[in-house]
Amino acid sequence: MIKYILLFCLFSFISLSAQETSHFDKICIKTIVETSAQSMPKAFKIADSLYNSSDTPLGKAKSLLLIASLHRQVGNFKKSLLYAEKAKYNIEQTDNADWNLRITGYLATQYRIVGLYDKAAEYVDQADVLSKKITVQSNLFQAEALLNQERAYHEIYKKRYQKAIRYAEISLASLKKINSKDVSYTNYITANSYELLGDSYYYLDNYPTSEIYYNKANTLLDSPSPLQGFVFNGLGMLSLKKKDWKQAKESLEKAKKIAETLNNRELRQQVYFNLSEYYDNTGKPELASQYYKKYIEISNLITKEIQELVNESYSKLNSSNEMYSQRSLLKSFIILLLFVLSIGLVIFFNLREQKQRKRFSEIIEMTKKNSEMNAKSVLLSDQESKEKKKDDSPMTSEKEVHLLKSLEKFEKSNLFNDKNMSLSHLASKLNTNTRYLSYIINTHKGEEFKTYINRLRINYIIIKLTNEDIYRQYKISVLADECGFSSHSKFTAVFKNFTGLSPSLFIKYLDEKPEAIDKESFEKIEH
């Protein structure tokens, strides 16, 4: 559901004081809205020029946020966060609450995209405090509208669609209080709330109401944008549900044109999947397989980039903690050698426990996140996905897509817990040969068969331990048998290899912090 988050990036930049927009701000807005859609290199050149010509912290903050937004549009999460954090540093040197709010909201959104929810929550809280400092009433209403849209994104991610609807409606109520001269801006953020409502009602299977809100959003959008692309994609999904194939193709082709013109990966991901469904249902398997492969490729790319950024963020956090501990030990050593030795031991064990608890929290968060993204595992891994080979597939495109879908069904079953599971055994069940199956797993899952099966098994037992309290009462040997391992020791070794924690320690942390588990997020994570 990354698409729900993408739209806020644009509004984090556009001025809340639309009535009195400066020449500098107008250039920024034109760059992010128009120039970037025509030529991204030109947009970056303008942004760099604005930064170099800025001689105040406010001007630098605006320019840096523009650069961050452009990097976000092309899918560079790392640089987007880097420039946004620099913008935050500069805006903190001023007393401008309006821009501080926008930059803070942008950071909250970006950290939520990459799965760093604690960090995102910190910025959401900061944004809420900053909104109370806004004195201009129209600006306050706009801030309330955007904050409630952000809250709606959170609720959609958690599949709490009724709450998302409530926040989207509150956002609309705030927007109605605005008397803005910039009608196009107000229409755009109003359309954003309508699109949120369309999505929420769609996932509640209330298709007639969903269509009403998608159409309301569409009437307010007069030029191609990511938001308009998602609206057309939503209308296309509704037409697929109604089996109105002609209308489905028309809407999805419009969404595809916008996605590819703007090079919006999240929109392309959604559209390619729905076009695959369309062609599958209209008897064109070759086109269906082409779009499904495109969907798989872009999904893996997005997952890989987010995974790398999450791993890097946790690594930097741990490095920072270790450096701080070393400085503390050095200072204490000057005071008293024996004291520092005792403190050193305490710090050592505390740091080790902190790392283990962070790893535990990381697994829980990634479990919830990857349930939305249909990722292959809930576990963070140092192993990077292998690059797909384009021209050396031993099978036809249709056969490859068919095997991928069969493998997805296998992953949703519990057959991988069979102790006799082997490459030949699974190939027989999927009505294929070991060469084809080995190629599919190596190319699309990025690992060998044994590692792939072990990852599924550990993923399965983590979800069981998290979601069903009774599993935490079982002996480790019972858990090992449950997920297909031949012995207690082998299960423990594989579990620790994937998670960095022993099974008993993982269970201990689950029992100590039941509040860390959002049961709603795990209800539909079944194999």
Contacts in CASP RR format, 6 or more apart in sequence:
PFRMAT RR
TARGET T0000
AUTHOR 0000-0000-0000
METHOD contacts of the structure
MODEL  1
MIKYILLFCLFSFISLSAQETSHFDKICIKTIVETSAQSMPKAFKIADSL
YNSSDTPLGKAKSLLLIASLHRQVGNFKKSLLYAEKAKYNIEQTDNADWN
LRITGYLATQYRIVGLYDKAAEYVDQADVLSKKITVQSNLFQAEALLNQE
RAYHEIYKKRYQKAIRYAEISLASLKKINSKDVSYTNYITANSYELLGDS
YYYLDNYPTSEIYYNKANTLLDSPSPLQGFVFNGLGMLSLKKKDWKQAKE
SLEKAKKIAETLNNRELRQQVYFNLSEYYDNTGKPELASQYYKKYIEISN
LITKEIQELVNESYSKLNSSNEMYSQRSLLKSFIILLLFVLSIGLVIFFN
LREQKQRKRFSEIIEMTKKNSEMNAKSVLLSDQESKEKKKDDSPMTSEKE
VHLLKSLEKFEKSNLFNDKNMSLSHLASKLNTNTRYLSYIINTHKGEEFK
TYINRLRINYIIIKLTNEDIYRQYKISVLADECGFSSHSKFTAVFKNFTG
LSPSLFIKYLDEKPEAIDKESFEKIEH
1 156 0 8 1.000
1 157 0 8 1.000
1 372 0 8 1.000
2 113 0 8 1.000
2 266 0 8 1.000
2 269 0 8 1.000
2 302 0 8 1.000
2 373 0 8 1.000
3 230 0 8 1.000
3 266 0 8 1.000
3 267 0 8 1.000
3 270 0 8 1.000
4 152 0 8 1.000
4 153 0 8 1.000
4 156 0 8 1.000
4 157 0 8 1.000
4 196 0 8 1.000
4 199 0 8 1.000
5 109 0 8 1.000
5 112 0 8 1.000
5 113 0 8 1.000
5 153 0 8 1.000
6 72 0 8 1.000
6 226 0 8 1.000
6 264 0 8 1.000
6 266 0 8 1.000
6 267 0 8 1.000
7 192 0 8 1.000
7 195 0 8 1.000
7 226 0 8 1.000
7 227 0 8 1.000
7 230 0 8 1.000
8 105 0 8 1.000
8 106 0 8 1.000
8 109 0 8 1.000
8 146 0 8 1.000
8 149 0 8 1.000
8 150 0 8 1.000
8 153 0 8 1.000
8 192 0 8 1.000
9 69 0 8 1.000
9 72 0 8 1.000
9 73 0 8 1.000
9 106 0 8 1.000
9 109 0 8 1.000
9 110 0 8 1.000
10 32 0 8 1.000
10 33 0 8 1.000
10 69 0 8 1.000
10 188 0 8 1.000
10 225 0 8 1.000
10 226 0 8 1.000
10 227 0 8 1.000
11 146 0 8 1.000
11 149 0 8 1.000
11 188 0 8 1.000
11 189 0 8 1.000
11 192 0 8 1.000
12 65 0 8 1.000
12 69 0 8 1.000
12 102 0 8 1.000
12 103 0 8 1.000
12 105 0 8 1.000
12 106 0 8 1.000
12 109 0 8 1.000
12 146 0 8 1.000
13 28 0 8 1.000
13 29 0 8 1.000
13 32 0 8 1.000
13 65 0 8 1.000
13 66 0 8 1.000
13 69 0 8 1.000
13 102 0 8 1.000
13 106 0 8 1.000
14 29 0 8 1.000
14 32 0 8 1.000
14 33 0 8 1.000
14 185 0 8 1.000
15 21 0 8 1.000
15 25 0 8 1.000
15 29 0 8 1.000
15 98 0 8 1.000
16 98 0 8 1.000
16 101 0 8 1.000
16 102 0 8 1.000
16 134 0 8 1.000
16 139 0 8 1.000
16 142 0 8 1.000
16 143 0 8 1.000
17 98 0 8 1.000
17 136 0 8 1.000
17 138 0 8 1.000
17 139 0 8 1.000
18 142 0 8 1.000
18 180 0 8 1.000
18 181 0 8 1.000
18 182 0 8 1.000
18 185 0 8 1.000
18 186 0 8 1.000
19 138 0 8 1.000
19 180 0 8 1.000
19 181 0 8 1.000
19 182 0 8 1.000
21 29 0 8 1.000
21 182 0 8 1.000
24 50 0 8 1.000
24 59 0 8 1.000
24 62 0 8 1.000
25 62 0 8 1.000
27 46 0 8 1.000
27 50 0 8 1.000
28 50 0 8 1.000
28 62 0 8 1.000
28 63 0 8 1.000
28 66 0 8 1.000
31 43 0 8 1.000
31 46 0 8 1.000
31 47 0 8 1.000
31 66 0 8 1.000
31 70 0 8 1.000
32 43 0 8 1.000
32 66 0 8 1.000
32 69 0 8 1.000
32 70 0 8 1.000
33 225 0 8 1.000
35 42 0 8 1.000
35 43 0 8 1.000
35 46 0 8 1.000
36 43 0 8 1.000
36 70 0 8 1.000
36 73 0 8 1.000
36 262 0 8 1.000
37 224 0 8 1.000
37 225 0 8 1.000
37 261 0 8 1.000
37 262 0 8 1.000
40 70 0 8 1.000
40 73 0 8 1.000
40 74 0 8 1.000
40 263 0 8 1.000
43 70 0 8 1.000
44 67 0 8 1.000
44 70 0 8 1.000
47 63 0 8 1.000
47 66 0 8 1.000
47 67 0 8 1.000
47 70 0 8 1.000
48 67 0 8 1.000
50 59 0 8 1.000
50 62 0 8 1.000
50 63 0 8 1.000
50 66 0 8 1.000
51 60 0 8 1.000
51 63 0 8 1.000
51 64 0 8 1.000
51 67 0 8 1.000
54 60 0 8 1.000
54 62 0 8 1.000
54 63 0 8 1.000
56 94 0 8 1.000
57 90 0 8 1.000
57 91 0 8 1.000
57 93 0 8 1.000
57 94 0 8 1.000
58 90 0 8 1.000
58 91 0 8 1.000
58 94 0 8 1.000
58 96 0 8 1.000
58 99 0 8 1.000
59 90 0 8 1.000
60 87 0 8 1.000
60 90 0 8 1.000
61 87 0 8 1.000
61 88 0 8 1.000
61 90 0 8 1.000
61 91 0 8 1.000
61 94 0 8 1.000
61 99 0 8 1.000
61 103 0 8 1.000
62 87 0 8 1.000
62 99 0 8 1.000
64 83 0 8 1.000
64 84 0 8 1.000
64 86 0 8 1.000
64 87 0 8 1.000
64 90 0 8 1.000
65 83 0 8 1.000
65 84 0 8 1.000
65 87 0 8 1.000
65 102 0 8 1.000
65 103 0 8 1.000
65 106 0 8 1.000
67 83 0 8 1.000
68 79 0 8 1.000
68 80 0 8 1.000
68 81 0 8 1.000
68 82 0 8 1.000
68 83 0 8 1.000
68 84 0 8 1.000
68 87 0 8 1.000
68 106 0 8 1.000
68 110 0 8 1.000
69 80 0 8 1.000
69 106 0 8 1.000
71 79 0 8 1.000
71 80 0 8 1.000
71 83 0 8 1.000
72 80 0 8 1.000
72 110 0 8 1.000
73 262 0 8 1.000
73 263 0 8 1.000
73 264 0 8 1.000
74 263 0 8 1.000
75 265 0 8 1.000
75 305 0 8 1.000
77 110 0 8 1.000
77 113 0 8 1.000
77 114 0 8 1.000
77 305 0 8 1.000
77 306 0 8 1.000
77 309 0 8 1.000
78 309 0 8 1.000
78 312 0 8 1.000
80 110 0 8 1.000
81 107 0 8 1.000
81 110 0 8 1.000
81 111 0 8 1.000
81 114 0 8 1.000
81 309 0 8 1.000
84 103 0 8 1.000
84 106 0 8 1.000
84 107 0 8 1.000
84 110 0 8 1.000
85 107 0 8 1.000
87 103 0 8 1.000
88 100 0 8 1.000
88 103 0 8 1.000
88 104 0 8 1.000
88 107 0 8 1.000
91 99 0 8 1.000
91 100 0 8 1.000
91 103 0 8 1.000
92 100 0 8 1.000
94 100 0 8 1.000
97 130 0 8 1.000
97 133 0 8 1.000
97 134 0 8 1.000
98 134 0 8 1.000
98 139 0 8 1.000
100 130 0 8 1.000
101 127 0 8 1.000
101 130 0 8 1.000
101 131 0 8 1.000
101 134 0 8 1.000
101 143 0 8 1.000
104 123 0 8 1.000
104 126 0 8 1.000
104 127 0 8 1.000
104 130 0 8 1.000
105 123 0 8 1.000
105 124 0 8 1.000
105 127 0 8 1.000
105 146 0 8 1.000
105 150 0 8 1.000
107 120 0 8 1.000
107 123 0 8 1.000
108 120 0 8 1.000
108 121 0 8 1.000
108 123 0 8 1.000
108 124 0 8 1.000
108 126 0 8 1.000
108 127 0 8 1.000
108 150 0 8 1.000
109 120 0 8 1.000
109 150 0 8 1.000
109 153 0 8 1.000
111 117 0 8 1.000
111 119 0 8 1.000
111 120 0 8 1.000
111 123 0 8 1.000
112 120 0 8 1.000
112 153 0 8 1.000
112 154 0 8 1.000
112 157 0 8 1.000
113 306 0 8 1.000
114 306 0 8 1.000
114 309 0 8 1.000
114 310 0 8 1.000
114 313 0 8 1.000
115 306 0 8 1.000
115 310 0 8 1.000
115 365 0 8 1.000
115 366 0 8 1.000
115 369 0 8 1.000
116 310 0 8 1.000
116 313 0 8 1.000
117 365 0 8 1.000
118 361 0 8 1.000
119 313 0 8 1.000
124 150 0 8 1.000
127 147 0 8 1.000
127 150 0 8 1.000
128 147 0 8 1.000
131 140 0 8 1.000
131 143 0 8 1.000
131 144 0 8 1.000
131 147 0 8 1.000
134 140 0 8 1.000
134 143 0 8 1.000
137 177 0 8 1.000
138 177 0 8 1.000
138 178 0 8 1.000
138 179 0 8 1.000
138 180 0 8 1.000
141 174 0 8 1.000
141 175 0 8 1.000
141 177 0 8 1.000
141 178 0 8 1.000
142 174 0 8 1.000
142 175 0 8 1.000
142 178 0 8 1.000
142 189 0 8 1.000
144 170 0 8 1.000
144 171 0 8 1.000
144 174 0 8 1.000
145 171 0 8 1.000
145 172 0 8 1.000
145 174 0 8 1.000
145 175 0 8 1.000
145 178 0 8 1.000
145 189 0 8 1.000
145 193 0 8 1.000
146 171 0 8 1.000
146 189 0 8 1.000
148 167 0 8 1.000
148 168 0 8 1.000
148 170 0 8 1.000
148 171 0 8 1.000
148 174 0 8 1.000
149 167 0 8 1.000
149 168 0 8 1.000
149 171 0 8 1.000
149 189 0 8 1.000
149 192 0 8 1.000
149 193 0 8 1.000
149 196 0 8 1.000
151 167 0 8 1.000
152 164 0 8 1.000
152 165 0 8 1.000
152 167 0 8 1.000
152 168 0 8 1.000
152 171 0 8 1.000
152 193 0 8 1.000
152 196 0 8 1.000
152 200 0 8 1.000
153 164 0 8 1.000
153 196 0 8 1.000
155 161 0 8 1.000
155 163 0 8 1.000
155 164 0 8 1.000
155 167 0 8 1.000
156 164 0 8 1.000
156 196 0 8 1.000
156 199 0 8 1.000
156 200 0 8 1.000
156 203 0 8 1.000
157 372 0 8 1.000
158 518 0 8 1.000
158 520 0 8 1.000
158 521 0 8 1.000
159 203 0 8 1.000
159 520 0 8 1.000
159 521 0 8 1.000
159 524 0 8 1.000
160 520 0 8 1.000
161 200 0 8 1.000
161 201 0 8 1.000
161 203 0 8 1.000
161 204 0 8 1.000
162 200 0 8 1.000
162 204 0 8 1.000
164 196 0 8 1.000
164 200 0 8 1.000
165 197 0 8 1.000
165 200 0 8 1.000
165 201 0 8 1.000
168 193 0 8 1.000
168 196 0 8 1.000
168 197 0 8 1.000
168 200 0 8 1.000
169 193 0 8 1.000
169 197 0 8 1.000
171 193 0 8 1.000
171 196 0 8 1.000
172 190 0 8 1.000
172 193 0 8 1.000
172 194 0 8 1.000
175 186 0 8 1.000
175 189 0 8 1.000
175 190 0 8 1.000
175 193 0 8 1.000
178 186 0 8 1.000
180 186 0 8 1.000
184 222 0 8 1.000
187 220 0 8 1.000
187 221 0 8 1.000
188 220 0 8 1.000
188 221 0 8 1.000
188 225 0 8 1.000
188 227 0 8 1.000
190 220 0 8 1.000
191 216 0 8 1.000
191 217 0 8 1.000
191 218 0 8 1.000
191 220 0 8 1.000
191 221 0 8 1.000
191 227 0 8 1.000
191 231 0 8 1.000
192 217 0 8 1.000
192 227 0 8 1.000
194 213 0 8 1.000
194 214 0 8 1.000
194 216 0 8 1.000
194 217 0 8 1.000
194 220 0 8 1.000
195 213 0 8 1.000
195 214 0 8 1.000
195 217 0 8 1.000
195 227 0 8 1.000
195 230 0 8 1.000
195 231 0 8 1.000
197 210 0 8 1.000
197 213 0 8 1.000
198 209 0 8 1.000
198 210 0 8 1.000
198 211 0 8 1.000
198 213 0 8 1.000
198 214 0 8 1.000
198 217 0 8 1.000
198 234 0 8 1.000
199 210 0 8 1.000
199 234 0 8 1.000
200 210 0 8 1.000
201 207 0 8 1.000
201 209 0 8 1.000
201 210 0 8 1.000
201 213 0 8 1.000
202 210 0 8 1.000
202 234 0 8 1.000
202 237 0 8 1.000
202 238 0 8 1.000
207 238 0 8 1.000
207 241 0 8 1.000
207 242 0 8 1.000
210 234 0 8 1.000
210 238 0 8 1.000
211 235 0 8 1.000
211 238 0 8 1.000
214 231 0 8 1.000
214 234 0 8 1.000
214 235 0 8 1.000
214 238 0 8 1.000
215 235 0 8 1.000
217 227 0 8 1.000
217 231 0 8 1.000
218 228 0 8 1.000
218 231 0 8 1.000
218 232 0 8 1.000
218 235 0 8 1.000
221 227 0 8 1.000
221 228 0 8 1.000
221 231 0 8 1.000
224 257 0 8 1.000
224 258 0 8 1.000
224 261 0 8 1.000
224 262 0 8 1.000
225 258 0 8 1.000
225 262 0 8 1.000
226 258 0 8 1.000
226 262 0 8 1.000
226 264 0 8 1.000
226 266 0 8 1.000
226 267 0 8 1.000
228 258 0 8 1.000
229 254 0 8 1.000
229 255 0 8 1.000
229 258 0 8 1.000
229 259 0 8 1.000
229 267 0 8 1.000
230 255 0 8 1.000
230 267 0 8 1.000
230 270 0 8 1.000
232 251 0 8 1.000
232 252 0 8 1.000
232 254 0 8 1.000
232 255 0 8 1.000
232 258 0 8 1.000
233 251 0 8 1.000
233 252 0 8 1.000
233 255 0 8 1.000
233 267 0 8 1.000
233 270 0 8 1.000
233 271 0 8 1.000
233 274 0 8 1.000
234 251 0 8 1.000
234 255 0 8 1.000
235 247 0 8 1.000
235 251 0 8 1.000
236 247 0 8 1.000
236 248 0 8 1.000
236 251 0 8 1.000
236 252 0 8 1.000
236 255 0 8 1.000
236 274 0 8 1.000
237 274 0 8 1.000
239 245 0 8 1.000
239 247 0 8 1.000
239 248 0 8 1.000
239 251 0 8 1.000
240 248 0 8 1.000
240 274 0 8 1.000
240 277 0 8 1.000
240 278 0 8 1.000
240 281 0 8 1.000
243 281 0 8 1.000
245 278 0 8 1.000
245 281 0 8 1.000
245 282 0 8 1.000
248 274 0 8 1.000
248 278 0 8 1.000
249 278 0 8 1.000
252 271 0 8 1.000
252 274 0 8 1.000
252 275 0 8 1.000
252 278 0 8 1.000
255 267 0 8 1.000
255 270 0 8 1.000
255 271 0 8 1.000
256 268 0 8 1.000
256 271 0 8 1.000
256 272 0 8 1.000
256 275 0 8 1.000
258 264 0 8 1.000
258 267 0 8 1.000
259 267 0 8 1.000
259 268 0 8 1.000
259 271 0 8 1.000
260 268 0 8 1.000
265 298 0 8 1.000
265 301 0 8 1.000
265 302 0 8 1.000
266 302 0 8 1.000
268 294 0 8 1.000
268 298 0 8 1.000
269 295 0 8 1.000
269 298 0 8 1.000
269 299 0 8 1.000
269 302 0 8 1.000
272 291 0 8 1.000
272 292 0 8 1.000
272 294 0 8 1.000
272 295 0 8 1.000
272 298 0 8 1.000
273 291 0 8 1.000
273 292 0 8 1.000
273 295 0 8 1.000
275 287 0 8 1.000
275 291 0 8 1.000
276 288 0 8 1.000
276 289 0 8 1.000
276 291 0 8 1.000
276 292 0 8 1.000
276 295 0 8 1.000
277 288 0 8 1.000
278 288 0 8 1.000
279 285 0 8 1.000
279 287 0 8 1.000
279 288 0 8 1.000
279 291 0 8 1.000
280 288 0 8 1.000
285 398 0 8 1.000
286 397 0 8 1.000
286 398 0 8 1.000
288 401 0 8 1.000
289 397 0 8 1.000
289 398 0 8 1.000
289 400 0 8 1.000
289 401 0 8 1.000
290 397 0 8 1.000
292 401 0 8 1.000
292 404 0 8 1.000
293 397 0 8 1.000
293 400 0 8 1.000
293 401 0 8 1.000
296 404 0 8 1.000
296 444 0 8 1.000
297 388 0 8 1.000
299 373 0 8 1.000
299 374 0 8 1.000
300 385 0 8 1.000
300 388 0 8 1.000
300 444 0 8 1.000
302 373 0 8 1.000
303 370 0 8 1.000
303 373 0 8 1.000
303 375 0 8 1.000
304 384 0 8 1.000
304 385 0 8 1.000
307 380 0 8 1.000
307 381 0 8 1.000
308 384 0 8 1.000
310 362 0 8 1.000
310 366 0 8 1.000
310 380 0 8 1.000
311 380 0 8 1.000
311 382 0 8 1.000
314 358 0 8 1.000
314 362 0 8 1.000
314 380 0 8 1.000
317 358 0 8 1.000
318 355 0 8 1.000
318 358 0 8 1.000
321 351 0 8 1.000
321 354 0 8 1.000
322 351 0 8 1.000
325 347 0 8 1.000
325 351 0 8 1.000
328 343 0 8 1.000
328 347 0 8 1.000
329 340 0 8 1.000
329 343 0 8 1.000
329 344 0 8 1.000
329 347 0 8 1.000
332 339 0 8 1.000
332 340 0 8 1.000
332 343 0 8 1.000
332 344 0 8 1.000
333 340 0 8 1.000
356 500 0 8 1.000
356 501 0 8 1.000
356 505 0 8 1.000
356 509 0 8 1.000
357 509 0 8 1.000
359 499 0 8 1.000
359 500 0 8 1.000
359 501 0 8 1.000
360 501 0 8 1.000
360 506 0 8 1.000
360 509 0 8 1.000
360 510 0 8 1.000
361 516 0 8 1.000
362 380 0 8 1.000
363 378 0 8 1.000
363 379 0 8 1.000
363 380 0 8 1.000
363 462 0 8 1.000
363 499 0 8 1.000
363 501 0 8 1.000
363 506 0 8 1.000
364 466 0 8 1.000
364 516 0 8 1.000
364 517 0 8 1.000
366 378 0 8 1.000
366 379 0 8 1.000
366 380 0 8 1.000
367 378 0 8 1.000
367 462 0 8 1.000
367 463 0 8 1.000
367 466 0 8 1.000
367 521 0 8 1.000
367 522 0 8 1.000
367 525 0 8 1.000
368 518 0 8 1.000
368 521 0 8 1.000
368 522 0 8 1.000
369 375 0 8 1.000
370 377 0 8 1.000
370 378 0 8 1.000
371 378 0 8 1.000
371 521 0 8 1.000
371 522 0 8 1.000
371 524 0 8 1.000
371 525 0 8 1.000
376 411 0 8 1.000
376 445 0 8 1.000
376 455 0 8 1.000
377 455 0 8 1.000
377 456 0 8 1.000
377 459 0 8 1.000
378 459 0 8 1.000
378 462 0 8 1.000
378 463 0 8 1.000
379 455 0 8 1.000
379 458 0 8 1.000
379 459 0 8 1.000
379 462 0 8 1.000
379 498 0 8 1.000
379 499 0 8 1.000
381 455 0 8 1.000
381 498 0 8 1.000
383 446 0 8 1.000
383 447 0 8 1.000
383 451 0 8 1.000
385 446 0 8 1.000
386 442 0 8 1.000
386 443 0 8 1.000
386 446 0 8 1.000
388 443 0 8 1.000
388 444 0 8 1.000
389 443 0 8 1.000
393 400 0 8 1.000
393 439 0 8 1.000
393 443 0 8 1.000
394 435 0 8 1.000
394 436 0 8 1.000
394 439 0 8 1.000
395 403 0 8 1.000
395 436 0 8 1.000
395 439 0 8 1.000
399 436 0 8 1.000
400 440 0 8 1.000
403 430 0 8 1.000
403 432 0 8 1.000
403 436 0 8 1.000
403 437 0 8 1.000
403 440 0 8 1.000
404 440 0 8 1.000
404 444 0 8 1.000
406 430 0 8 1.000
406 432 0 8 1.000
407 430 0 8 1.000
407 440 0 8 1.000
407 441 0 8 1.000
407 444 0 8 1.000
410 416 0 8 1.000
410 426 0 8 1.000
410 429 0 8 1.000
410 430 0 8 1.000
411 456 0 8 1.000
411 527 0 8 1.000
412 526 0 8 1.000
412 527 0 8 1.000
413 527 0 8 1.000
414 460 0 8 1.000
414 527 0 8 1.000
415 421 0 8 1.000
415 426 0 8 1.000
415 429 0 8 1.000
416 453 0 8 1.000
416 456 0 8 1.000
416 457 0 8 1.000
416 460 0 8 1.000
416 527 0 8 1.000
417 457 0 8 1.000
417 460 0 8 1.000
417 482 0 8 1.000
417 483 0 8 1.000
417 484 0 8 1.000
418 425 0 8 1.000
418 484 0 8 1.000
419 484 0 8 1.000
419 485 0 8 1.000
419 486 0 8 1.000
421 453 0 8 1.000
421 484 0 8 1.000
422 449 0 8 1.000
423 434 0 8 1.000
423 437 0 8 1.000
423 438 0 8 1.000
423 449 0 8 1.000
424 434 0 8 1.000
426 437 0 8 1.000
426 449 0 8 1.000
427 433 0 8 1.000
427 434 0 8 1.000
427 436 0 8 1.000
427 437 0 8 1.000
430 437 0 8 1.000
437 449 0 8 1.000
438 449 0 8 1.000
441 447 0 8 1.000
441 448 0 8 1.000
441 449 0 8 1.000
441 452 0 8 1.000
442 448 0 8 1.000
445 452 0 8 1.000
447 455 0 8 1.000
454 494 0 8 1.000
454 498 0 8 1.000
455 498 0 8 1.000
456 527 0 8 1.000
457 483 0 8 1.000
457 484 0 8 1.000
457 485 0 8 1.000
457 494 0 8 1.000
458 483 0 8 1.000
458 494 0 8 1.000
458 495 0 8 1.000
458 498 0 8 1.000
458 499 0 8 1.000
459 527 0 8 1.000
460 483 0 8 1.000
460 527 0 8 1.000
461 471 0 8 1.000
461 479 0 8 1.000
461 482 0 8 1.000
461 483 0 8 1.000
461 495 0 8 1.000
461 503 0 8 1.000
462 499 0 8 1.000
462 506 0 8 1.000
463 522 0 8 1.000
463 525 0 8 1.000
463 526 0 8 1.000
463 527 0 8 1.000
464 471 0 8 1.000
464 482 0 8 1.000
465 471 0 8 1.000
465 472 0 8 1.000
465 479 0 8 1.000
465 506 0 8 1.000
465 507 0 8 1.000
465 510 0 8 1.000
466 510 0 8 1.000
466 517 0 8 1.000
466 522 0 8 1.000
467 517 0 8 1.000
467 519 0 8 1.000
467 522 0 8 1.000
467 523 0 8 1.000
467 525 0 8 1.000
471 479 0 8 1.000
471 482 0 8 1.000
472 507 0 8 1.000
472 510 0 8 1.000
472 511 0 8 1.000
474 482 0 8 1.000
476 488 0 8 1.000
476 491 0 8 1.000
476 492 0 8 1.000
476 503 0 8 1.000
476 504 0 8 1.000
477 488 0 8 1.000
479 491 0 8 1.000
479 503 0 8 1.000
480 486 0 8 1.000
480 487 0 8 1.000
480 488 0 8 1.000
480 490 0 8 1.000
480 491 0 8 1.000
480 492 0 8 1.000
483 491 0 8 1.000
485 491 0 8 1.000
485 494 0 8 1.000
491 503 0 8 1.000
492 502 0 8 1.000
492 503 0 8 1.000
495 501 0 8 1.000
495 502 0 8 1.000
495 503 0 8 1.000
495 506 0 8 1.000
496 502 0 8 1.000
496 503 0 8 1.000
499 506 0 8 1.000
501 509 0 8 1.000
510 517 0 8 1.000
END
